[in-house]
Amino acid sequence: MKKFALIFLVFNISMVSAQDFDKSKVVKRLADIMNKNYVFPEKGKAMRDLILSKLKSNAYDKYTTQKSFADALEVDLRSLTNDKHIRVTYDKKRAEAIRSRDFGPGPEANGKFGFEAVEILEGNIGYLDLRGFMDIGMAEDVAKPAMGRLIESDAIIFDLRKNGGGSPNMIRFISSYLFGNEPVHLNTFYWRPSDSYSETWTDPSLASQTKPNIPVYVLISDYTFSAAEEFTYNLKHLRRATIIGETTGGGAHPGGPMIIRGDFVVNVHRGRAINPVTNTNWEGVGVAPNIEVPAAKALEKALELARKAISKN
């Protein structure tokens, strides 16, 4: 009886694995996801048509592992876009995290909520090493005293060289300190699934005080991505900051992971940023600095400029 049960268990596990790796069902489900959710409808349809055509021609038969199959699907989807957010993976841990909504420790894990270092440097220059734009609802107890301290300085340096992104509402919160008493339009997002638009504006009531004339410097690198790029792009085109360092990664379309089937996961863009000044965004091209220097030397350059600006004022 025990032997029979063991055989049944092994058979059942193999059936689940086979089901997870049913290429036809994975491709058809992925095609449907991209067609209905991808931020640009015409490209979503093109991706759907491409992978269905390759399925029909048996082009995916040569991929014998889940990983190689997922990699091939990612390459095909990206071949029609310059979208660095699109990722297709076979990842049991990731799929389980999506099902349970438990994505493990993030920038909040050490209690700093992305505010890695908040310092007042020589010459009364505020310095913030920000590693992530956490939701302000989670990070308020850290963000408020940090910005309250920084806004008392005579210049502020935001170091985003190790910042991979996060929430637009933290962008709004921080930006509200940097403009005057009238709300400023920062960004607009278009959302494909709901065919709707949302806008982000500064809110002076969020700030302990506002300083629309304080010199601001933003440090960037090729690692700087997503929401960190939005913050940079907003301030650059509103002419509110000097951007220093290297061109950023180029991810302007928000989205998130979706389970395709089993443990196959796709990260798909469901929205796009529309800057009110440029009417476009930084997708695929990144945010170029005002002053291009190696990322490692960006802080040195910012301090030099900040000291000159303070001395002049």
ZADO-1210 file (C-alpha; in nm, 4 decimals, padded with zeros to 6 digits):
<atoms>
<atom x="00.0000" y="00.0000" z="00.0000" code="MET" pos="1"/>
<atom x="00.2828" y="00.2409" z="00.0909" code="LYS" pos="2"/>
<atom x="00.4597" y="00.1553" z="-00.2343" code="LYS" pos="3"/>
<atom x="00.1440" y="00.2290" z="-00.4299" code="PHE" pos="4"/>
<atom x="00.0994" y="00.5610" z="-00.2494" code="ALA" pos="5"/>
<atom x="00.4592" y="00.6591" z="-00.3276" code="LEU" pos="6"/>
<atom x="00.4147" y="00.5713" z="-00.6940" code="ILE" pos="7"/>
<atom x="00.0926" y="00.7752" z="-00.7030" code="PHE" pos="8"/>
<atom x="00.2666" y="01.0736" z="-00.5384" code="LEU" pos="9"/>
<atom x="00.5540" y="01.0670" z="-00.7890" code="VAL" pos="10"/>
<atom x="00.3047" y="01.0326" z="-01.0743" code="PHE" pos="11"/>
<atom x="00.0984" y="01.3226" z="-00.9413" code="ASN" pos="12"/>
<atom x="00.4050" y="01.5510" z="-00.9054" code="ILE" pos="13"/>
<atom x="00.5155" y="01.4678" z="-01.2583" code="SER" pos="14"/>
<atom x="00.1676" y="01.5478" z="-01.3873" code="MET" pos="15"/>
<atom x="00.1775" y="01.8902" z="-01.2180" code="VAL" pos="16"/>
<atom x="00.5215" y="01.9562" z="-01.3651" code="SER" pos="17"/>
<atom x="00.4034" y="01.8525" z="-01.7095" code="ALA" pos="18"/>
<atom x="00.1012" y="02.0751" z="-01.6760" code="GLN" pos="19"/>
<atom x="00.3215" y="02.3715" z="-01.5766" code="ASP" pos="20"/>
<atom x="00.5341" y="02.3090" z="-01.8836" code="PHE" pos="21"/>
<atom x="00.2515" y="02.2774" z="-02.1349" code="ASP" pos="22"/>
<atom x="00.4043" y="02.5124" z="-02.3914" code="LYS" pos="23"/>
<atom x="00.0844" y="02.5611" z="-02.5835" code="SER" pos="24"/>
<atom x="-00.1109" y="02.6728" z="-02.2775" code="LYS" pos="25"/>
<atom x="00.1730" y="02.8945" z="-02.1529" code="VAL" pos="26"/>
<atom x="00.2039" y="03.0704" z="-02.4898" code="VAL" pos="27"/>
<atom x="-00.1711" y="03.1154" z="-02.5337" code="LYS" pos="28"/>
<atom x="-00.2100" y="03.2579" z="-02.1827" code="ARG" pos="29"/>
<atom x="00.0920" y="03.4891" z="-02.2272" code="LEU" pos="30"/>
<atom x="-00.0459" y="03.6063" z="-02.5624" code="ALA" pos="31"/>
<atom x="-00.3759" y="03.6946" z="-02.3962" code="ASP" pos="32"/>
<atom x="-00.2038" y="03.8805" z="-02.1103" code="ILE" pos="33"/>
<atom x="00.0054" y="04.0964" z="-02.3422" code="MET" pos="34"/>
<atom x="-00.2841" y="04.1710" z="-02.5762" code="ASN" pos="35"/>
<atom x="-00.5156" y="04.2837" z="-02.2955" code="LYS" pos="36"/>
<atom x="-00.2710" y="04.4539" z="-02.0584" code="ASN" pos="37"/>
<atom x="00.0317" y="04.5906" z="-02.2416" code="TYR" pos="38"/>
<atom x="00.0365" y="04.9685" z="-02.2315" code="VAL" pos="39"/>
<atom x="00.0529" y="05.0100" z="-02.6100" code="PHE" pos="40"/>
<atom x="-00.2395" y="04.8127" z="-02.7604" code="PRO" pos="41"/>
<atom x="-00.0841" y="04.7771" z="-03.1051" code="GLU" pos="42"/>
<atom x="00.2363" y="04.6342" z="-02.9588" code="LYS" pos="43"/>
<atom x="00.0423" y="04.4070" z="-02.7262" code="GLY" pos="44"/>
<atom x="-00.1400" y="04.2662" z="-03.0271" code="LYS" pos="45"/>
<atom x="00.1855" y="04.2324" z="-03.2225" code="ALA" pos="46"/>
<atom x="00.3464" y="04.0366" z="-02.9353" code="MET" pos="47"/>
<atom x="00.0411" y="03.8126" z="-02.9162" code="ARG" pos="48"/>
<atom x="00.0530" y="03.7428" z="-03.2888" code="ASP" pos="49"/>
<atom x="00.4273" y="03.6766" z="-03.2878" code="LEU" pos="50"/>
<atom x="00.4357" y="03.4152" z="-03.0146" code="ILE" pos="51"/>
<atom x="00.1189" y="03.2423" z="-03.1391" code="LEU" pos="52"/>
<atom x="00.2735" y="03.2239" z="-03.4860" code="SER" pos="53"/>
<atom x="00.5936" y="03.0731" z="-03.3465" code="LYS" pos="54"/>
<atom x="00.3908" y="02.8244" z="-03.1452" code="LEU" pos="55"/>
<atom x="00.2033" y="02.7195" z="-03.4585" code="LYS" pos="56"/>
<atom x="00.5285" y="02.6724" z="-03.6497" code="SER" pos="57"/>
<atom x="00.6733" y="02.4613" z="-03.3636" code="ASN" pos="58"/>
<atom x="00.9554" y="02.7112" z="-03.3123" code="ALA" pos="59"/>
<atom x="00.9448" y="02.6507" z="-02.9371" code="TYR" pos="60"/>
<atom x="00.9899" y="02.2732" z="-02.9605" code="ASP" pos="61"/>
<atom x="01.3677" y="02.3008" z="-02.9294" code="LYS" pos="62"/>
<atom x="01.3490" y="02.4464" z="-02.5784" code="TYR" pos="63"/>
<atom x="01.3558" y="02.1534" z="-02.3393" code="THR" pos="64"/>
<atom x="01.3734" y="02.3289" z="-02.0031" code="THR" pos="65"/>
<atom x="01.1396" y="02.5755" z="-01.8398" code="GLN" pos="66"/>
<atom x="01.4180" y="02.8335" z="-01.8118" code="LYS" pos="67"/>
<atom x="01.5240" y="02.8167" z="-02.1763" code="SER" pos="68"/>
<atom x="01.1606" y="02.8357" z="-02.2836" code="PHE" pos="69"/>
<atom x="01.0969" y="03.1401" z="-02.0623" code="ALA" pos="70"/>
<atom x="01.4129" y="03.3069" z="-02.1928" code="ASP" pos="71"/>
<atom x="01.3000" y="03.2503" z="-02.5516" code="ALA" pos="72"/>
<atom x="00.9590" y="03.4026" z="-02.4826" code="LEU" pos="73"/>
<atom x="01.1239" y="03.7072" z="-02.3238" code="GLU" pos="74"/>
<atom x="01.3500" y="03.7562" z="-02.6246" code="VAL" pos="75"/>
<atom x="01.0521" y="03.7348" z="-02.8602" code="ASP" pos="76"/>
<atom x="00.8447" y="03.9854" z="-02.6634" code="LEU" pos="77"/>
<atom x="01.1324" y="04.2313" z="-02.6338" code="ARG" pos="78"/>
<atom x="01.2119" y="04.1995" z="-03.0056" code="SER" pos="79"/>
<atom x="00.9044" y="04.4101" z="-03.0796" code="LEU" pos="80"/>
<atom x="00.9716" y="04.6759" z="-02.8158" code="THR" pos="81"/>
<atom x="01.2594" y="04.8459" z="-02.6431" code="ASN" pos="82"/>
<atom x="01.0946" y="04.7615" z="-02.3126" code="ASP" pos="83"/>
<atom x="01.3419" y="04.6712" z="-02.0390" code="LYS" pos="84"/>
<atom x="01.0631" y="04.6006" z="-01.7902" code="HIS" pos="85"/>
<atom x="00.9389" y="04.2954" z="-01.9838" code="ILE" pos="86"/>
<atom x="01.0680" y="03.9819" z="-01.8163" code="ARG" pos="87"/>
<atom x="00.9531" y="03.6214" z="-01.8522" code="VAL" pos="88"/>
<atom x="01.0812" y="03.3791" z="-01.5910" code="THR" pos="89"/>
<atom x="01.0199" y="03.0330" z="-01.4556" code="TYR" pos="90"/>
<atom x="01.0590" y="03.0909" z="-01.0844" code="ASP" pos="91"/>
<atom x="00.8741" y="02.8912" z="-00.8193" code="LYS" pos="92"/>
<atom x="00.9672" y="03.1281" z="-00.5358" code="LYS" pos="93"/>
<atom x="00.8609" y="03.4333" z="-00.7342" code="ARG" pos="94"/>
<atom x="00.5319" y="03.2734" z="-00.8359" code="ALA" pos="95"/>
<atom x="00.4560" y="03.1773" z="-00.4774" code="GLU" pos="96"/>
<atom x="00.5402" y="03.5301" z="-00.3618" code="ALA" pos="97"/>
<atom x="00.2933" y="03.6703" z="-00.6133" code="ILE" pos="98"/>
<atom x="00.0224" y="03.4314" z="-00.4948" code="ARG" pos="99"/>
<atom x="00.0841" y="03.5191" z="-00.1305" code="SER" pos="100"/>
<atom x="00.1759" y="03.8862" z="-00.2006" code="ARG" pos="101"/>
<atom x="00.4883" y="03.8325" z="00.0123" code="ASP" pos="102"/>
<atom x="00.7879" y="03.9707" z="-00.1765" code="PHE" pos="103"/>
<atom x="01.0339" y="03.9413" z="00.1084" code="GLY" pos="104"/>
<atom x="01.2509" y="04.2133" z="00.2582" code="PRO" pos="105"/>
<atom x="01.2770" y="04.5396" z="00.0672" code="GLY" pos="106"/>
<atom x="01.4285" y="04.8810" z="00.1426" code="PRO" pos="107"/>
<atom x="01.2157" y="04.8918" z="00.4582" code="GLU" pos="108"/>
<atom x="01.3784" y="04.5817" z="00.6077" code="ALA" pos="109"/>
<atom x="01.6504" y="04.7740" z="00.7944" code="ASN" pos="110"/>
<atom x="01.4037" y="05.0304" z="00.9248" code="GLY" pos="111"/>
<atom x="01.5358" y="05.3041" z="00.6960" code="LYS" pos="112"/>
<atom x="01.2698" y="05.2685" z="00.4239" code="PHE" pos="113"/>
<atom x="01.5179" y="05.3628" z="00.1545" code="GLY" pos="114"/>
<atom x="01.6587" y="05.6624" z="00.3454" code="PHE" pos="115"/>
<atom x="02.0026" y="05.5069" z="00.3705" code="GLU" pos="116"/>
<atom x="02.1861" y="05.8204" z="00.4848" code="ALA" pos="117"/>
<atom x="02.0613" y="06.1664" z="00.5827" code="VAL" pos="118"/>
<atom x="02.3436" y="06.4080" z="00.6548" code="GLU" pos="119"/>
<atom x="02.4235" y="06.7776" z="00.6725" code="ILE" pos="120"/>
<atom x="02.7656" y="06.8132" z="00.5150" code="LEU" pos="121"/>
<atom x="03.0180" y="07.0917" z="00.5600" code="GLU" pos="122"/>
<atom x="02.8821" y="07.4221" z="00.4351" code="GLY" pos="123"/>
<atom x="02.5255" y="07.3335" z="00.5395" code="ASN" pos="124"/>
<atom x="02.4694" y="07.1089" z="00.2395" code="ILE" pos="125"/>
<atom x="02.1964" y="06.8508" z="00.2871" code="GLY" pos="126"/>
<atom x="02.2728" y="06.5013" z="00.1546" code="TYR" pos="127"/>
<atom x="02.0249" y="06.2167" z="00.1103" code="LEU" pos="128"/>
<atom x="02.1343" y="05.8724" z="-00.0060" code="ASP" pos="129"/>
<atom x="01.7952" y="05.7377" z="-00.1143" code="LEU" pos="130"/>
<atom x="01.7927" y="05.3675" z="-00.2114" code="ARG" pos="131"/>
<atom x="01.4206" y="05.3359" z="-00.2906" code="GLY" pos="132"/>
<atom x="01.1002" y="05.5401" z="-00.3145" code="PHE" pos="133"/>
<atom x="00.8877" y="05.3571" z="-00.0590" code="MET" pos="134"/>
<atom x="00.5155" y="05.4208" z="-00.0234" code="ASP" pos="135"/>
<atom x="00.4817" y="05.7286" z="00.1977" code="ILE" pos="136"/>
<atom x="00.2174" y="05.5501" z="00.4045" code="GLY" pos="137"/>
<atom x="00.4822" y="05.3007" z="00.5123" code="MET" pos="138"/>
<atom x="00.7811" y="05.5355" z="00.5311" code="ALA" pos="139"/>
<atom x="00.6236" y="05.8495" z="00.6772" code="GLU" pos="140"/>
<atom x="00.7915" y="05.8188" z="01.0190" code="ASP" pos="141"/>
<atom x="01.1318" y="05.8185" z="00.8483" code="VAL" pos="142"/>
<atom x="01.0611" y="06.0455" z="00.5513" code="ALA" pos="143"/>
<atom x="00.9125" y="06.3396" z="00.7421" code="LYS" pos="144"/>
<atom x="01.2007" y="06.3986" z="00.9854" code="PRO" pos="145"/>
<atom x="01.4533" y="06.3352" z="00.7076" code="ALA" pos="146"/>
<atom x="01.3039" y="06.5971" z="00.4775" code="MET" pos="147"/>
<atom x="01.2412" y="06.8326" z="00.7705" code="GLY" pos="148"/>
<atom x="01.6118" y="06.8211" z="00.8435" code="ARG" pos="149"/>
<atom x="01.7276" y="06.8494" z="00.4824" code="LEU" pos="150"/>
<atom x="01.5071" y="07.1452" z="00.3961" code="ILE" pos="151"/>
<atom x="01.6817" y="07.3497" z="00.6663" code="GLU" pos="152"/>
<atom x="02.0064" y="07.3333" z="00.4696" code="SER" pos="153"/>
<atom x="02.1267" y="07.5789" z="00.2037" code="ASP" pos="154"/>
<atom x="02.1462" y="07.3203" z="-00.0772" code="ALA" pos="155"/>
<atom x="02.0284" y="06.9599" z="-00.1141" code="ILE" pos="156"/>
<atom x="02.1916" y="06.6660" z="-00.2902" code="ILE" pos="157"/>
<atom x="01.9700" y="06.3658" z="-00.3690" code="PHE" pos="158"/>
<atom x="02.1867" y="06.0617" z="-00.4351" code="ASP" pos="159"/>
<atom x="01.9915" y="05.8159" z="-00.6522" code="LEU" pos="160"/>
<atom x="02.2892" y="05.6252" z="-00.7899" code="ARG" pos="161"/>
<atom x="02.1746" y="05.3052" z="-00.6134" code="LYS" pos="162"/>
<atom x="01.8008" y="05.3627" z="-00.6429" code="ASN" pos="163"/>
<atom x="01.5976" y="05.1161" z="-00.8499" code="GLY" pos="164"/>
<atom x="01.2575" y="05.2836" z="-00.8157" code="GLY" pos="165"/>
<atom x="00.9410" y="05.2592" z="-00.6104" code="GLY" pos="166"/>
<atom x="00.6263" y="05.4615" z="-00.5466" code="SER" pos="167"/>
<atom x="00.5141" y="05.7872" z="-00.7160" code="PRO" pos="168"/>
<atom x="00.3577" y="05.9085" z="-00.3906" code="ASN" pos="169"/>
<atom x="00.7037" y="05.9354" z="-00.2306" code="MET" pos="170"/>
<atom x="00.8137" y="06.1366" z="-00.5334" code="ILE" pos="171"/>
<atom x="00.5211" y="06.3689" z="-00.4689" code="ARG" pos="172"/>
<atom x="00.6029" y="06.3970" z="-00.0995" code="PHE" pos="173"/>
<atom x="00.9695" y="06.4872" z="-00.1476" code="ILE" pos="174"/>
<atom x="00.9008" y="06.7176" z="-00.4428" code="SER" pos="175"/>
<atom x="00.6461" y="06.9136" z="-00.2391" code="SER" pos="176"/>
<atom x="00.9342" y="07.0583" z="-00.0326" code="TYR" pos="177"/>
<atom x="01.1106" y="07.1880" z="-00.3443" code="LEU" pos="178"/>
<atom x="00.8454" y="07.4125" z="-00.4971" code="PHE" pos="179"/>
<atom x="00.6341" y="07.7050" z="-00.3771" code="GLY" pos="180"/>
<atom x="00.2875" y="07.7357" z="-00.2269" code="ASN" pos="181"/>
<atom x="00.1028" y="07.6551" z="-00.5501" code="GLU" pos="182"/>
<atom x="00.0696" y="07.2911" z="-00.6630" code="PRO" pos="183"/>
<atom x="00.2977" y="07.1926" z="-00.9516" code="VAL" pos="184"/>
<atom x="00.2070" y="06.9256" z="-01.2064" code="HIS" pos="185"/>
<atom x="00.4790" y="06.6602" z="-01.1871" code="LEU" pos="186"/>
<atom x="00.3591" y="06.3760" z="-01.4056" code="ASN" pos="187"/>
<atom x="00.0650" y="06.1995" z="-01.5697" code="THR" pos="188"/>
<atom x="00.0139" y="05.8230" z="-01.6065" code="PHE" pos="189"/>
<atom x="-00.1989" y="05.6407" z="-01.8614" code="TYR" pos="190"/>
<atom x="-00.3306" y="05.2999" z="-01.7474" code="TRP" pos="191"/>
<atom x="-00.4173" y="05.0526" z="-02.0227" code="ARG" pos="192"/>
<atom x="-00.6430" y="04.8020" z="-01.8349" code="PRO" pos="193"/>
<atom x="-00.8810" y="05.0780" z="-01.7212" code="SER" pos="194"/>
<atom x="-00.8113" y="05.3120" z="-02.0155" code="ASP" pos="195"/>
<atom x="-00.7719" y="05.5974" z="-01.7673" code="SER" pos="196"/>
<atom x="-00.5326" y="05.8742" z="-01.6677" code="TYR" pos="197"/>
<atom x="-00.3996" y="05.9827" z="-01.3283" code="SER" pos="198"/>
<atom x="-00.1988" y="06.2934" z="-01.2419" code="GLU" pos="199"/>
<atom x="00.0621" y="06.3670" z="-00.9762" code="THR" pos="200"/>
<atom x="00.0934" y="06.7190" z="-00.8328" code="TRP" pos="201"/>
<atom x="00.2972" y="06.8629" z="-00.5487" code="THR" pos="202"/>
<atom x="00.1055" y="06.9429" z="-00.2310" code="ASP" pos="203"/>
<atom x="00.2606" y="07.2180" z="-00.0158" code="PRO" pos="204"/>
<atom x="00.0562" y="07.1041" z="00.2847" code="SER" pos="205"/>
<atom x="00.2667" y="06.7855" z="00.2956" code="LEU" pos="206"/>
<atom x="00.5878" y="06.9783" z="00.3630" code="ALA" pos="207"/>
<atom x="00.7059" y="07.1290" z="00.6918" code="SER" pos="208"/>
<atom x="00.8274" y="07.4180" z="00.4763" code="GLN" pos="209"/>
<atom x="00.8837" y="07.4825" z="00.1071" code="THR" pos="210"/>
<atom x="01.1960" y="07.6274" z="-00.0525" code="LYS" pos="211"/>
<atom x="01.1417" y="07.6875" z="-00.4223" code="PRO" pos="212"/>
<atom x="01.4832" y="07.8485" z="-00.4606" code="ASN" pos="213"/>
<atom x="01.7108" y="07.6125" z="-00.2685" code="ILE" pos="214"/>
<atom x="01.9776" y="07.4679" z="-00.5038" code="PRO" pos="215"/>
<atom x="01.9035" y="07.1012" z="-00.5771" code="VAL" pos="216"/>
<atom x="02.1351" y="06.8389" z="-00.7255" code="TYR" pos="217"/>
<atom x="02.0410" y="06.4847" z="-00.8262" code="VAL" pos="218"/>
<atom x="02.3084" y="06.2162" z="-00.8669" code="LEU" pos="219"/>
<atom x="02.2341" y="05.9346" z="-01.1130" code="ILE" pos="220"/>
<atom x="02.3958" y="05.6253" z="-01.2637" code="SER" pos="221"/>
<atom x="02.3041" y="05.3563" z="-01.5137" code="ASP" pos="222"/>
<atom x="02.1506" y="05.1665" z="-01.2184" code="TYR" pos="223"/>
<atom x="01.9018" y="05.4478" z="-01.1479" code="THR" pos="224"/>
<atom x="01.5670" y="05.3185" z="-01.2700" code="PHE" pos="225"/>
<atom x="01.1886" y="05.3570" z="-01.2819" code="SER" pos="226"/>
<atom x="01.0521" y="05.5889" z="-01.0078" code="ALA" pos="227"/>
<atom x="01.4037" y="05.7207" z="-00.9408" code="ALA" pos="228"/>
<atom x="01.4164" y="05.8196" z="-01.3059" code="GLU" pos="229"/>
<atom x="01.0760" y="05.9842" z="-01.2805" code="GLU" pos="230"/>
<atom x="01.1919" y="06.2010" z="-00.9899" code="PHE" pos="231"/>
<atom x="01.5008" y="06.2982" z="-01.1894" code="THR" pos="232"/>
<atom x="01.3115" y="06.3570" z="-01.5149" code="TYR" pos="233"/>
<atom x="01.0457" y="06.5679" z="-01.3415" code="ASN" pos="234"/>
<atom x="01.2985" y="06.7986" z="-01.1752" code="LEU" pos="235"/>
<atom x="01.5150" y="06.8209" z="-01.4845" code="LYS" pos="236"/>
<atom x="01.2371" y="06.9353" z="-01.7166" code="HIS" pos="237"/>
<atom x="01.0835" y="07.1648" z="-01.4571" code="LEU" pos="238"/>
<atom x="01.4330" y="07.3180" z="-01.4368" code="ARG" pos="239"/>
<atom x="01.4329" y="07.2610" z="-01.0641" code="ARG" pos="240"/>
<atom x="01.7537" y="07.0574" z="-01.0267" code="ALA" pos="241"/>
<atom x="02.0946" y="07.0020" z="-01.1782" code="THR" pos="242"/>
<atom x="02.1354" y="06.6378" z="-01.2778" code="ILE" pos="243"/>
<atom x="02.4856" y="06.4937" z="-01.2444" code="ILE" pos="244"/>
<atom x="02.6322" y="06.1548" z="-01.3365" code="GLY" pos="245"/>
<atom x="02.5513" y="05.8952" z="-01.6024" code="GLU" pos="246"/>
<atom x="02.2449" y="05.8290" z="-01.8188" code="THR" pos="247"/>
<atom x="01.9897" y="05.6188" z="-01.6305" code="THR" pos="248"/>
<atom x="01.8501" y="05.2737" z="-01.7148" code="GLY" pos="249"/>
<atom x="01.5414" y="05.3768" z="-01.9136" code="GLY" pos="250"/>
<atom x="01.2283" y="05.2330" z="-01.7473" code="GLY" pos="251"/>
<atom x="00.9265" y="05.4661" z="-01.7696" code="ALA" pos="252"/>
<atom x="00.6371" y="05.2215" z="-01.7946" code="HIS" pos="253"/>
<atom x="00.4993" y="05.0976" z="-01.4610" code="PRO" pos="254"/>
<atom x="00.3555" y="04.7520" z="-01.4237" code="GLY" pos="255"/>
<atom x="00.4200" y="04.4397" z="-01.2273" code="GLY" pos="256"/>
<atom x="00.4401" y="04.0621" z="-01.2294" code="PRO" pos="257"/>
<atom x="00.1573" y="03.8378" z="-01.3433" code="MET" pos="258"/>
<atom x="00.1436" y="03.4588" z="-01.3293" code="ILE" pos="259"/>
<atom x="00.1134" y="03.3121" z="-01.6762" code="ILE" pos="260"/>
<atom x="00.0597" y="02.9505" z="-01.5768" code="ARG" pos="261"/>
<atom x="00.2052" y="02.7402" z="-01.2993" code="GLY" pos="262"/>
<atom x="00.5376" y="02.8997" z="-01.2088" code="ASP" pos="263"/>
<atom x="00.5849" y="03.0943" z="-01.5309" code="PHE" pos="264"/>
<atom x="00.5768" y="03.4683" z="-01.4574" code="VAL" pos="265"/>
<atom x="00.5741" y="03.7754" z="-01.6799" code="VAL" pos="266"/>
<atom x="00.6419" y="04.1340" z="-01.5814" code="ASN" pos="267"/>
<atom x="00.4179" y="04.3463" z="-01.8004" code="VAL" pos="268"/>
<atom x="00.3754" y="04.7203" z="-01.8371" code="HIS" pos="269"/>
<atom x="00.0211" y="04.8340" z="-01.7786" code="ARG" pos="270"/>
<atom x="00.0873" y="05.2075" z="-01.7751" code="GLY" pos="271"/>
<atom x="00.3112" y="05.4795" z="-01.9140" code="ARG" pos="272"/>
<atom x="00.4396" y="05.8115" z="-01.7895" code="ALA" pos="273"/>
<atom x="00.3505" y="06.1295" z="-01.9809" code="ILE" pos="274"/>
<atom x="00.5546" y="06.4264" z="-01.8645" code="ASN" pos="275"/>
<atom x="00.3531" y="06.7532" z="-01.8800" code="PRO" pos="276"/>
<atom x="00.6524" y="06.9456" z="-02.0162" code="VAL" pos="277"/>
<atom x="00.7830" y="06.7033" z="-02.2807" code="THR" pos="278"/>
<atom x="00.4629" y="06.5028" z="-02.3429" code="ASN" pos="279"/>
<atom x="00.6794" y="06.1923" z="-02.3504" code="THR" pos="280"/>
<atom x="00.9066" y="05.9987" z="-02.1124" code="ASN" pos="281"/>
<atom x="01.2446" y="05.8278" z="-02.0736" code="TRP" pos="282"/>
<atom x="01.1488" y="05.4713" z="-02.1724" code="GLU" pos="283"/>
<atom x="01.4361" y="05.2931" z="-02.3451" code="GLY" pos="284"/>
<atom x="01.6607" y="05.6002" z="-02.3552" code="VAL" pos="285"/>
<atom x="01.7035" y="05.6911" z="-01.9897" code="GLY" pos="286"/>
<atom x="01.7447" y="06.0329" z="-01.8344" code="VAL" pos="287"/>
<atom x="02.0554" y="06.2141" z="-01.9505" code="ALA" pos="288"/>
<atom x="02.2406" y="06.4262" z="-01.6932" code="PRO" pos="289"/>
<atom x="02.2915" y="06.7995" z="-01.7264" code="ASN" pos="290"/>
<atom x="02.6535" y="06.7368" z="-01.6298" code="ILE" pos="291"/>
<atom x="02.7970" y="06.4042" z="-01.7416" code="GLU" pos="292"/>
<atom x="03.0657" y="06.2579" z="-01.5164" code="VAL" pos="293"/>
<atom x="03.1420" y="05.9018" z="-01.4022" code="PRO" pos="294"/>
<atom x="02.8907" y="05.8041" z="-01.1343" code="ALA" pos="295"/>
<atom x="03.1710" y="05.7606" z="-00.8814" code="ALA" pos="296"/>
<atom x="03.2624" y="06.1284" z="-00.9178" code="LYS" pos="297"/>
<atom x="02.9098" y="06.2703" z="-00.9197" code="ALA" pos="298"/>
<atom x="02.9019" y="06.3589" z="-00.5488" code="LEU" pos="299"/>
<atom x="03.2336" y="06.5422" z="-00.5718" code="GLU" pos="300"/>
<atom x="03.1003" y="06.7498" z="-00.8615" code="LYS" pos="301"/>
<atom x="02.7710" y="06.8211" z="-00.6828" code="ALA" pos="302"/>
<atom x="02.9529" y="06.9435" z="-00.3705" code="LEU" pos="303"/>
<atom x="03.1666" y="07.1730" z="-00.5811" code="GLU" pos="304"/>
<atom x="02.8593" y="07.3248" z="-00.7484" code="LEU" pos="305"/>
<atom x="02.6616" y="07.3469" z="-00.4243" code="ALA" pos="306"/>
<atom x="02.9398" y="07.5366" z="-00.2484" code="ARG" pos="307"/>
<atom x="02.9622" y="07.7827" z="-00.5384" code="LYS" pos="308"/>
<atom x="02.5850" y="07.8338" z="-00.5395" code="ALA" pos="309"/>
<atom x="02.5739" y="07.8924" z="-00.1630" code="ILE" pos="310"/>
<atom x="02.8662" y="08.1335" z="-00.1812" code="SER" pos="311"/>
<atom x="02.6994" y="08.3245" z="-00.4643" code="LYS" pos="312"/>
<atom x="02.3686" y="08.3479" z="-00.2775" code="ASN" pos="313"/>
</atoms>
